Amino acid sequence: MNARPLPAAAAPRIQMPSLLAALLIMLVGTLYPPLMADAAGKADHNLAMALFWAMSAGFVRGVGFVPRLWVWRVLFSGWTCAAALLLAAMLKLQH
């Protein structure tokens, strides 16, 4: 039995910017959880949601997975990762 390599178009391609963003969010959120708190020390759920969305999109796209359904492809794209990071930065700067 002969194992053939995948064609170049079907081979998953690592997207380093998205993967690095997801890894950075994971590490910073683990090592410094007060980042996701407001000035009073309570959890900022909107900021956490934006960061976790960016992290999820970064991991999905970063490992090279591209969903077939267009809705999931949009929600977990590299551009969505960047947009969610921008949203998180704007929410953090509001405090």
PyMOL commands that set and color helices and strands:
alter all, ss='L'
color gray80, all
select helices_A, chain A and resi 16-31+33-36+45-62+70-75+78-93
alter helices_A, ss='H'
color red, helices_A
deselect
rebuild
show_as cartoon
